[in-house]
Amino acid sequence: MLDALTIVIFPALMAYAAFSDLFTMTISNWISILLVAGFVVLAVLLGLPASVIALHLACGLAVLVLTFALFAFGWIGGGDAKLAATTAVWIGFDHLAEYGLGSALLGGLLTLAVLQFRRLPMPNWARARAWIMRLHDKENGVPYGVALAAAGLILYPETRIFLASLGV
């Protein structure tokens, strides 16, 4: 049962966050809340030491401080700030640098793709879809939650909580 929870909780919530950001340009607070709560519950059930759980929560808090500063300057969205922080809870300090680099690289590729997409004329069928037009609108930002989620999912199999579920 713990194996199933490990395979489902984080990936499902990250996929939902990515699609939510892509389709609506928002990442709901409940996703971040469930990510943190899910980590704590799963970590306790897997028997991770309290010190390890505390370090993972501290990692999330450190990223939250940094990303909220970026949000305050208007450089990233609030949902992106919270998603990066809650992902950091799962990733931990062990993989935080890799997560930052992966998010930056994937975010750069995503940004280039969106900028190229915005140069294209929209066919009539696409004009009827609000999410496509929102993504195409040059006044809107880039759904960076897609890159944040992808980077987290790539690193997830290397994390302590995932390895703990395998007995490693």
C-alpha positions as CSV (number, residue, x, y, z in Angstrom):
1,M,0.0,0.0,0.0
2,L,2.8,2.4,0.8
3,D,4.4,1.7,-2.5
4,A,1.2,2.7,-4.3
5,L,0.9,5.9,-2.2
6,T,4.5,6.7,-3.1
7,I,3.9,6.2,-6.7
8,V,0.7,8.1,-6.8
9,I,0.7,11.1,-4.4
10,F,3.6,13.2,-5.7
11,P,3.3,12.4,-9.4
12,A,-0.4,12.9,-9.5
13,L,-0.4,16.2,-7.7
14,M,2.5,17.5,-9.8
15,A,0.8,16.4,-13.1
16,Y,-2.4,18.2,-11.9
17,A,-0.4,21.3,-11.0
18,A,1.3,21.4,-14.4
19,F,-2.0,20.9,-16.3
20,S,-3.7,23.4,-14.1
21,D,-1.1,26.0,-14.9
22,L,-1.1,25.2,-18.6
23,F,-4.9,25.4,-18.9
24,T,-5.7,28.2,-16.4
25,M,-2.5,29.9,-15.6
26,T,-3.2,29.2,-11.9
27,I,-2.0,26.6,-9.3
28,S,-4.5,26.3,-6.5
29,N,-3.4,26.5,-2.9
30,W,-4.9,23.1,-2.1
31,I,-2.3,21.5,-4.3
32,S,0.5,22.9,-2.2
33,I,-1.3,22.0,1.0
34,L,-1.8,18.4,-0.1
35,L,1.8,18.1,-1.3
36,V,3.1,19.1,2.1
37,A,0.6,17.1,4.1
38,G,1.1,14.1,1.8
39,F,4.9,14.2,2.3
40,V,4.6,14.4,6.1
41,V,2.1,11.5,6.3
42,L,4.0,9.3,3.8
43,A,7.3,10.0,5.5
44,V,6.0,9.1,8.9
45,L,4.4,5.9,7.5
46,L,7.6,5.0,5.8
47,G,9.5,5.4,9.1
48,L,11.8,8.3,8.0
49,P,13.5,9.8,11.1
50,A,12.0,13.0,12.5
51,S,15.3,14.8,11.7
52,V,15.0,13.9,8.0
53,I,11.4,15.0,7.9
54,A,12.4,18.3,9.5
55,L,15.2,18.8,7.0
56,H,12.9,18.3,4.1
57,L,10.4,20.8,5.6
58,A,13.2,23.3,6.2
59,C,14.2,22.9,2.6
60,G,10.7,23.8,1.5
61,L,10.7,26.8,3.9
62,A,14.0,28.0,2.5
63,V,12.7,27.8,-1.1
64,L,9.5,29.5,0.0
65,V,11.4,32.5,1.4
66,L,13.4,32.7,-1.9
67,T,10.5,32.3,-4.2
68,F,8.3,34.7,-2.3
69,A,11.0,37.3,-2.7
70,L,10.9,36.6,-6.5
71,F,7.1,36.9,-6.4
72,A,7.3,40.2,-4.5
73,F,9.5,41.6,-7.3
74,G,6.9,40.3,-9.9
75,W,9.4,37.9,-11.5
76,I,7.3,34.7,-10.8
77,G,3.7,33.9,-10.0
78,G,2.5,33.1,-6.5
79,G,1.4,29.6,-7.5
80,D,4.9,29.0,-9.0
81,A,6.5,30.1,-5.7
82,K,4.4,27.7,-3.7
83,L,4.8,24.8,-6.1
84,A,8.6,25.2,-6.1
85,A,8.6,25.3,-2.3
86,T,6.4,22.2,-1.9
87,T,8.4,20.4,-4.5
88,A,11.5,21.2,-2.5
89,V,9.9,19.5,0.5
90,W,9.8,16.2,-1.5
91,I,13.2,16.7,-3.2
92,G,15.1,17.9,-0.1
93,F,18.5,19.6,0.2
94,D,20.1,16.5,-1.4
95,H,18.7,17.3,-4.8
96,L,17.8,21.0,-4.4
97,A,20.6,22.2,-6.7
98,E,19.6,19.7,-9.4
99,Y,16.0,20.8,-9.0
100,G,16.9,24.5,-9.5
101,L,19.1,23.7,-12.5
102,G,16.5,21.4,-14.0
103,S,13.7,23.9,-13.5
104,A,15.7,26.6,-15.0
105,L,16.7,24.6,-18.1
106,L,13.2,23.2,-18.6
107,G,11.7,26.6,-17.9
108,G,14.0,28.2,-20.5
109,L,12.9,25.6,-23.1
110,L,9.3,26.1,-22.2
111,T,9.6,29.9,-22.5
112,L,11.3,29.7,-25.9
113,A,8.5,27.3,-27.1
114,V,5.8,29.6,-25.8
115,L,7.5,32.7,-27.4
116,Q,7.6,30.8,-30.7
117,F,4.0,29.7,-30.3
118,R,3.0,33.3,-29.8
119,R,4.5,34.3,-33.1
120,L,2.2,32.0,-35.0
121,P,-1.2,33.1,-36.3
122,M,-4.1,31.3,-34.6
123,P,-6.3,29.2,-36.7
124,N,-10.1,29.5,-36.2
125,W,-10.4,26.2,-34.3
126,A,-7.9,27.4,-31.7
127,R,-9.6,30.7,-31.2
128,A,-12.6,28.9,-29.7
129,R,-10.4,27.5,-26.9
130,A,-9.8,30.0,-24.1
131,W,-6.7,28.2,-22.7
132,I,-5.0,28.3,-26.1
133,M,-5.7,32.0,-26.6
134,R,-4.6,32.7,-23.0
135,L,-1.3,30.9,-23.7
136,H,-1.0,32.7,-27.0
137,D,-1.6,36.2,-25.5
138,K,1.7,38.1,-25.3
139,E,0.4,39.9,-22.2
140,N,0.3,36.7,-20.2
141,G,3.3,35.0,-18.5
142,V,4.6,31.6,-19.1
143,P,3.0,28.6,-17.2
144,Y,6.2,27.9,-15.4
145,G,4.5,25.4,-13.2
146,V,4.9,23.0,-16.1
147,A,8.7,23.2,-15.9
148,L,8.7,23.1,-12.1
149,A,6.6,19.9,-12.1
150,A,8.6,18.3,-14.8
151,A,11.9,18.9,-13.0
152,G,10.4,17.5,-9.8
153,L,9.1,14.4,-11.5
154,I,12.4,13.7,-13.2
155,L,14.2,13.8,-9.8
156,Y,11.6,12.1,-7.7
157,P,12.9,8.5,-8.2
158,E,16.2,9.7,-6.6
159,T,14.6,11.2,-3.5
160,R,14.8,9.8,0.1
161,I,11.1,9.2,0.3
162,F,10.9,7.3,-2.9
163,L,13.9,5.2,-2.1
164,A,12.5,4.6,1.4
165,S,9.4,3.1,-0.2
166,L,11.6,0.6,-2.0
167,G,13.4,-0.3,1.3
168,V,16.7,1.3,0.1
